[in-house]
Amino acid sequence: MSNWIIRRAFIEDAEELAICIDAAYSIYQDRITDLPAVSESVADDIRNKLVWVAVVGGKTVGGLILAHDNDGLVLENVAMKPDATGMGIGRALIELAENEAGRLGLHEMRLNTHIKMSENISLYKHFGWREVGRSGNKVKMQKSL
């Protein structure tokens, strides 16, 4: 039995989710100088997109942000606090995203990641995603469901 839960995010989760996202991306700050401020719009994301949080002991340790568009479901962000990795939460968040796409009747998911996030690219490939292009510092990936 796991000691964590995943639930839909509420606006009250915005601050903790932003802290979580910042912590997740902090491991890249020395390697990647052109990362956008990915946590700035968390409150708007919660209001306008599909957002979940992973919670351990009442604290947010991970999050998932999905956007639905005409072409499918976009995995905009999946982030884990570094000290919460290895618990299976990241995998569960990605599986939740894929299940959500299926629930919506969609057959494809897309994401962009940074070219210097090689660990993430490998992880997504391990989960069945494939690289479909590169543009500047972005690696475009997709998964057919």
C-alpha positions as CSV (number, residue, x, y, z in Angstrom):
1,M,0.0,0.0,0.0
2,S,1.3,3.4,-0.9
3,N,1.5,6.3,1.4
4,W,0.6,8.9,-1.2
5,I,-2.6,9.9,-3.1
6,I,-3.3,11.7,-6.4
7,R,-6.3,14.0,-6.6
8,R,-7.5,16.8,-8.7
9,A,-6.0,20.1,-7.8
10,F,-7.9,23.0,-6.2
11,I,-7.0,26.6,-6.4
12,E,-5.8,26.3,-2.8
13,D,-3.1,23.9,-4.1
14,A,-1.5,26.5,-6.4
15,E,1.2,27.8,-4.0
16,E,2.4,24.3,-3.0
17,L,2.2,23.0,-6.5
18,A,4.3,26.0,-7.7
19,I,6.9,25.2,-5.0
20,C,6.9,21.6,-6.1
21,I,7.4,22.5,-9.8
22,D,10.2,24.9,-8.9
23,A,11.9,22.2,-6.8
24,A,11.6,19.7,-9.7
25,Y,13.2,22.0,-12.2
26,S,15.9,23.2,-9.8
27,I,18.0,20.2,-10.6
28,Y,18.4,21.6,-14.1
29,Q,19.3,25.2,-13.3
30,D,23.1,24.7,-13.7
31,R,22.6,22.7,-17.0
32,I,19.9,24.7,-18.7
33,T,20.0,28.5,-18.7
34,D,16.9,29.0,-20.9
35,L,14.2,27.3,-18.9
36,P,11.0,29.3,-18.8
37,A,9.4,30.1,-15.5
38,V,7.1,27.0,-15.5
39,S,5.4,27.6,-12.2
40,E,4.2,31.2,-12.8
41,S,0.8,30.3,-14.2
42,V,-0.2,27.4,-11.8
43,A,-3.3,29.1,-10.5
44,D,-4.5,29.8,-14.1
45,D,-3.7,26.2,-15.0
46,I,-5.8,24.9,-12.1
47,R,-8.7,27.1,-13.2
48,N,-8.4,26.3,-17.0
49,K,-6.7,23.0,-17.5
50,L,-6.7,19.5,-16.1
51,V,-4.5,19.5,-13.0
52,W,-3.7,16.9,-10.4
53,V,-1.5,16.9,-7.4
54,A,0.3,14.0,-5.7
55,V,0.2,14.3,-1.9
56,V,2.3,12.6,0.8
57,G,1.6,13.3,4.4
58,G,-0.5,16.3,3.5
59,K,2.2,18.0,1.4
60,T,2.2,18.3,-2.4
61,V,5.2,16.4,-3.8
62,G,4.2,16.1,-7.5
63,G,1.8,17.5,-10.1
64,L,0.4,16.9,-13.5
65,I,-0.9,19.6,-15.9
66,L,-2.8,18.6,-19.1
67,A,-4.3,20.7,-21.8
68,H,-6.9,19.5,-24.2
69,D,-6.9,20.9,-27.7
70,N,-8.3,19.9,-31.1
71,D,-5.4,17.5,-31.8
72,G,-5.4,15.6,-28.6
73,L,-4.2,15.9,-25.1
74,V,-1.0,17.8,-24.3
75,L,1.1,16.7,-21.3
76,E,2.2,20.2,-20.3
77,N,4.0,19.4,-17.1
78,V,4.7,16.4,-14.9
79,A,6.9,17.4,-12.0
80,M,8.1,15.7,-8.8
81,K,10.0,17.1,-5.9
82,P,13.5,15.5,-6.1
83,D,13.1,13.9,-2.6
84,A,9.9,12.2,-3.7
85,T,11.3,10.3,-6.6
86,G,11.4,6.5,-6.6
87,M,8.0,6.1,-5.0
88,G,6.1,5.3,-8.3
89,I,4.3,8.6,-8.2
90,G,5.8,9.9,-11.5
91,R,4.7,6.7,-13.3
92,A,1.3,7.0,-11.8
93,L,0.9,10.6,-12.9
94,I,1.8,9.6,-16.5
95,E,-0.6,6.7,-16.4
96,L,-3.3,9.0,-15.1
97,A,-2.6,11.3,-18.1
98,E,-3.0,8.5,-20.5
99,N,-6.1,7.2,-18.8
100,E,-7.6,10.7,-19.0
101,A,-6.9,10.9,-22.7
102,G,-8.8,7.5,-23.1
103,R,-11.6,8.8,-21.0
104,L,-11.9,11.8,-23.3
105,G,-12.0,9.5,-26.3
106,L,-8.6,10.8,-27.6
107,H,-6.1,8.6,-29.3
108,E,-3.0,10.7,-29.1
109,M,-1.0,12.6,-26.5
110,R,1.8,15.1,-27.1
111,L,4.5,16.8,-25.0
112,N,7.5,19.0,-25.4
113,T,10.6,18.7,-23.3
114,H,14.0,20.4,-23.3
115,I,16.8,18.9,-25.3
116,K,19.1,19.0,-22.3
117,M,16.6,17.0,-20.2
118,S,18.0,13.7,-21.5
119,E,16.7,11.8,-18.4
120,N,13.2,12.8,-19.2
121,I,13.5,11.9,-22.9
122,S,14.7,8.5,-21.9
123,L,11.9,8.1,-19.3
124,Y,9.2,9.0,-21.8
125,K,10.6,6.6,-24.4
126,H,10.6,3.9,-21.7
127,F,6.9,4.7,-21.3
128,G,6.2,4.3,-25.0
129,W,6.5,7.8,-26.2
130,R,8.4,8.5,-29.4
131,E,10.3,11.5,-30.6
132,V,8.6,13.2,-33.5
133,G,10.8,16.3,-34.0
134,R,13.0,19.0,-32.6
135,S,12.8,22.7,-32.8
136,G,15.4,24.9,-31.2
137,N,15.8,23.5,-27.6
138,K,12.5,21.6,-27.7
139,V,12.1,17.9,-28.2
140,K,8.6,17.1,-29.4
141,M,7.2,13.7,-28.4
142,Q,3.9,11.9,-28.9
143,K,2.2,8.7,-27.9
144,S,-0.6,6.9,-29.7
145,L,-3.1,5.3,-27.3
